[in-house]
């Protein structure tokens, strides 16, 4: 990871089975924490890229935010795989998860 934060959860391998469900549950359980995630090569366990997720509350809505991409390939892969996400500014993406918080 590029940096360590006081409010950081343990780094999470995003290639795990059911990663999305686990990420959302971790963040809703720890709403004031940042979750570093990483991709690793299954053959070598070498980290290929990383970034952060966090919960953002704004205007009575709840968003999952991704930011801090370690390289352009990781960000491009995120954008390709997560097309429903909105660009807040370059390198920062959000998706409305207000309904998931109530579930």
N, C-alpha and C positions, 0 to 999 in steps of 0.2 A: 504494500500500500504506500501511497505517496506521503501520507501524513497520518499522525495519530491524533484523535480528538478525545477530549475528556468524556464526551457523551456518546462514545462509539460502542456499538455492539461488536461481538466477535465476528470476524470476516466470514462470509458465507459463499460457498461455491455454487454459482448459479446454474451449473450443469446437473445438479441433483434432480432426482425424480420429484415431481410436484413442487418445483422451486417457487413458482409464483404464489401458490397457496401458503407455503412456509414464509416467504418474504412478507406478504400482507399480514399474516398472523403475528410474526415477530414485531413488525412496526406498529400494529394496533395495540399489541400488548405493551410496547415500549414507545409511546408516541413522541417522546422528547429525545429519542435516540437516533443516531445515524447508523445505517447498516452498510458497511463496505461489502461489496460483492466482487467476485472475480471469476474469470474463465480460466480453466487450465487444460492443457493438452492431456488427454487420457493416457497416452503412452508414456509420456515423460514427467507428468505432473508439473510441468513448467507453466507458470502463470503467463497467459497470453494478453491479458488486459484486466483492468479493474475500474470501478466507479462506485458511487454512493447512492443509496436510496434514503429518503426521509419523508415524513409526513408533514405537509404544510396545510395550515388552516387559514383560509382567506375568504372573506365575504360569506360566512356561514356555509362554506363548502370545504370539503376535505380532499386534498390532492396527494397523490404519491408523486414524488419528484425524484428524477434521476439527474445526476451531475457529476462533475469531476472525472471525466473519462481520461484514462491514462494515455490513450493514443487514438489517432484518427480511425484506425481499423476497428477498434472496439466501439467507438461511437457510431460508425457506419453500420456495423452489425446490429447494434441496438436499434437504430432508425429503421433498418430493413425488417427486423423481427417484431417491432413494436409500432406498427403504423398508426394505431389509434391515439398515440401520444401527441400532445400539442407542444410546439416549440415556444418556450417562454422568452428565451434569448439564446444566442448561439451556445451550444453545449449544455443547456438546461431544458429538460423535458418534464411535462406534467400530464397526469391523467386523473380525472375526477373519480374518486373512490368513495364519495359521500354515502352512497347506498350500501357499500360493503361494510362501512363502520356501524351501520344500524343493524346489520344481519346478525 
